[in-house]
């Protein structure tokens, strides 16, 4: 029976890096305190005019080259993002145009930090249903243009970076997407959300008072979410490994995607994973919601850390609240 397999992957980070020293002054907190609060020391931010579809196009070029394919070989695009280029149409449509993909169907997935996993499972189902042969699954964000770089934003801004990654899926005989689990819980969404602009606000989607109050900026209760994130991430890892009938020693690499990389590593340890085989993306390039997992996977492939035949476990938790996990065979 044919399976959904990974044909290629690619990642793109903006060349501009922003360390904690650069943020310390505007945020009114010294660099050491920022690192101690967040576990993040540096992130990549775009220059003006760059959107997530621009970053995803660069990542797609790499993925197609790795697969030995061209844009013409892609027959569906699924784009995970919480920061689309514009309100609508979606970033998938923007990426489609920038790739010259003609009338290839393109859609966006909104599941925030777990969005790439939701998009991955969506793509797998499209392939298994015979609706597509090769699906480009993209995850990309430009957070930097929505961040509060004043003392008011010190609790959220340091976590976030920009970037994009893609995985090209197709049909084959070797295991690809082996197991997956997706979940959403809306009960505590206000711990990690962005309220405005809001279509439910009438007559304007945002009023001057909302702007002055900073209600268009991200709200992140990192301390309040930490225990739930750690427990949920660990349980998700255990779930997909159990589905596949393998133990914690089986994955060559596990990508644990959460805005605080220390929480991510504690979750991995709770699930019985060896720390040397764990990647917490925010450690090296900040939290890139929909893009963190595919960027980290592309980096691991490029560095030779994983290759054909290896198992990679990917797990994420974030706004929504949404979370999930997937076990991939490369």
Buried (B, 14 or more C-beta within 10 A) or exposed (E): EEBBBBBBBBBBBBEEBBBBEBBBEBBEBEBEBBBEBBBBBBBBBBEEEBBBBBBBBBBBBBBBEBBEBEBEBBBBBBBBBBBBBEEEBBBBBBBBBBBEBEEBBBBBBBBBBBBBBBBBBBBBBBBBEEEBBBBBBBBBBBBBEBBBBEEBBBBBBBBBBBBBBBBBBBBEEEBBBBBBBBBBEEEBBEBBBBBBBBEEEEEEEBBEEBEEEBBBBBBBBBEEBBEBBBBBBBBBBBBBBEBBEBEBEBBBBBBBBBBBBBBBBBBBBBBEBEEEBBBBBBBBBBBBBBBBBBBBBBBBBEEEBBEEEBBBBBBBBBBBBBBBBBBBBB
